[in-house]
Amino acid sequence: MTEAARPGAPNIARWLARHAAFQPDAPAIVYEDAAPISYGELHRRAGAMAAHLADAHTIRPGDRIAWLGFNDPAMLVLLFACARLGAILVPLNWRLTPAELGYIAADCTPKVLFHDGDHAGIAGDIVTGPDGCPALPAPPCNKTQGAPAPDAGRLGDPLLIVYTSGTTGRPKGAVLDQRALLANALNSIDMHGLTAADTVLVVLPLFHVGGLNIQLTPALYAGATVHLHARFDPDAVLAAIEAVRPDLLVLVPATMTALTGDPAWEAADFSCLRMLTTGSTIVPVELIARFEARGISVIQVYGSTETCPIATYQRPGDCRTRPDATGRPALLSEVRIVDDAGRPVRAPETPGEIQVRGDHVMQGYWNNPEATREALKDGWFASGDIGRIDASGELVFEDRKSNVIISGGENIYPAEIERVCRAVDGVEEIAVVGVPDAKWDEVPAAAIVSAGGPEAIDAVRTRLEAELARFKHPKHFIAIEALPRNAMGKVVAEDVRALVMERLKAAGD
């Protein structure tokens, strides 16, 4: 057994120490227009920050430290400082309201909240009151610490609390330990063929595991170079692809769509990209085709906050032939399908709940034992997603379990209807939700964003007649200007349902 695999093995900050020894001057992080931070410097900053946190803020193992800000090297320094201390970093979603952030702060009770220059005001607002913690700008910690830096953290220590989007209720904090980040890094390296020679462009928000862990932390494990942007901007991404020539990039469907709509899209040279990784939600086939037509190999990943997130993935070329699939179980992951009674489904192509097991799975939900018991069953994480394993062994995601519409006793998957409708000319976006019905208990309703007006909806009806059973057809079609989405570009089903119900009530339906 290797040192990194032993239960008492050193923390993941050891990644930086090893690279600082082998390649101290190699660039680790290049943040927009700032000077590159080498692996030697990143290692020194993490050690200095750990010492500062221990001395100035009495941070001890298990204490929480929150970060509120755009993507910034300071957050990564905090992450590895927490790893050295055995402390826990809580990255906060800067797109949330003060009330939502206040709930999260009250739930995880950080000992200190660090923020960037853009979020000083809101940081102070969410930690006010007698039980509030200090809200401070992150110290630069860009000098070598004189005294030895703390290094007590271990792989079994919780390192991250990442709060879920909370689309159907209060957000829950998934607790990921250091071993989960190690297992996830190995999964990513196998997925991408990631090496120290690679350049990785990171533009998704680091308050989600997709931005933080699909490629960024694995790149730092491998000794690669990370080009980090504060926020996603399609112009900046295309300019970076031309100037930096990255090997790897992660985008979600919403940011992929924004990229293809940029004026510089057609003229851009994408030959540097070994692959583009995507996921987070169902990826429209026609969107994949737009990237493949430019010579960009698209691969899909399936996972969630609770799985760090990599659970299954494709390899280059897979998405071209199987755009509906999300690949095979990751190197250090097990994936199975279970029926409503929790029994494993053996027959291929049989839908059921997706469950995941492996070292990359969370320890549980912070301060929520009931939700933890519901989610973790005999070591398996019950995802709440419906999927199937096809005859070739690939996972096909169907829909969220909570989105399934039961109409007259029949299960209807909104994602299936949406896939058919997206193929109709003039349909830009569509979301299908269940709404109450006197006869069938529940029926599908479609919210459509379209430049085609009533003609596009007529074309959708015609397409549905040809491809789907009548009971799956939406009873209601609502034209809207844009679908409500969360920070990662996922459509918020509850918000769509509320919007549809409001329109139906106004129309007297």
Beta strands, then each sheet from edge to edge (+ up, - down):
strand 1: 27-31
strand 2: 37-38
strand 3: 64-68
strand 4: 88-92
strand 5: 112-115
strand 6: 135-137
strand 7: 158-163
strand 8: 173-177
strand 9: 199-202
strand 10: 225-228
strand 11: 248-250
strand 12: 275-278
strand 13: 298-303
strand 14: 310-313
strand 15: 328-329
strand 16: 334-338
strand 17: 352-357
strand 18: 364-365
strand 19: 376-377
strand 20: 380-389
strand 21: 395-400
strand 22: 405-407
strand 23: 410-412
strand 24: 427-437
strand 25: 441-450
strand 26: 476-479
sheet 1: 2+ 1- 10- 9- 11- 12- 13- 14+ 15-
sheet 2: 4+ 3+ 5+ 6+
sheet 3: 7+ 8- 18+
sheet 4: 16+ 17- 20+ 19-
sheet 5: 16+ 17- 20+ 21-
sheet 6: 22+ 23-
sheet 7: 24+ 25- 26-
end
